[in-house]
Amino acid sequence: MGLARVAFKDKKWADAERIYSDVVEKYPNTSSAPEARYWRAVSRYKGTNDHTVLGSAAQELQDKAPQSLSAKKALPWLGP
């Protein structure tokens, strides 16, 4: 997660997204997975300006980790 955060801070959106994706794939049942899902979506959005990724990520978080802080932070992305 630290390497992904460094890439994000350096505005290396694709690198950050890839690293966050690696965390989700390798450690899907850990407490870090929801946070990685959240930041993966933000990284993709920052790199592409495609806002639809945020809604998809919010729904994924609601499905996989509805009680997580990341799922709660992503609620506005679901829209009205």
C-alpha positions in Angstrom: 0.0 0.0 0.0 2.9 2.3 0.7 4.4 2.0 -2.7 1.0 2.7 -4.3 0.6 5.8 -2.1 4.0 7.1 -3.3 3.0 6.5 -6.9 -0.3 8.3 -6.3 1.4 11.3 -4.6 3.8 11.4 -7.6 0.8 11.5 -10.0 1.9 8.2 -11.5 -1.8 7.2 -11.8 -1.2 4.0 -13.9 1.5 2.7 -11.5 -0.7 3.5 -8.5 -3.7 1.7 -10.0 -1.6 -1.3 -10.9 -0.1 -1.6 -7.4 -3.6 -1.2 -5.7 -4.9 -3.9 -8.1 -2.1 -6.2 -7.0 -3.1 -5.7 -3.4 -6.8 -6.5 -4.2 -5.8 -9.6 -6.2 -3.2 -11.0 -3.8 -4.9 -10.1 -0.5 -8.7 -9.9 -1.2 -9.8 -10.9 2.3 -7.6 -8.5 4.3 -8.6 -5.3 5.8 -6.4 -3.5 3.2 -8.5 -4.7 0.3 -11.3 -2.2 0.6 -8.9 0.7 0.9 -7.0 -0.6 -2.1 -10.2 -0.9 -4.1 -11.1 2.7 -3.2 -7.7 4.1 -4.2 -7.5 2.0 -7.3 -10.7 3.7 -8.5 -9.4 7.1 -7.6 -6.2 6.4 -9.4 -8.0 5.3 -12.5 -10.3 8.3 -12.4 -7.3 10.7 -12.0 -5.6 9.0 -15.0 -8.6 8.9 -17.3 -11.2 11.4 -16.1 -13.7 8.6 -16.5 -16.1 9.1 -13.7 -18.0 5.9 -14.3 -15.2 3.9 -12.6 -16.1 5.6 -9.3 -19.7 4.3 -9.4 -18.5 0.8 -10.3 -16.0 0.9 -7.5 -18.6 2.1 -5.0 -20.9 -0.8 -5.9 -18.0 -3.3 -5.6 -17.2 -1.9 -2.2 -20.9 -2.2 -1.1 -20.9 -5.8 -2.4 -17.6 -7.0 -0.9 -17.0 -4.8 2.2 -20.2 -2.8 3.0 -19.1 -2.0 6.6 -15.7 -0.7 5.6 -14.7 2.9 5.9 -13.8 2.9 2.2 -17.3 1.7 1.3 -18.8 4.5 3.4 -16.4 7.1 1.8 -17.5 5.9 -1.7 -21.3 6.2 -1.0 -21.6 9.5 -2.8 -20.2 7.9 -6.0 -23.4 5.8 -6.2 -25.4 8.9 -7.0 -29.0 9.6 -6.0 
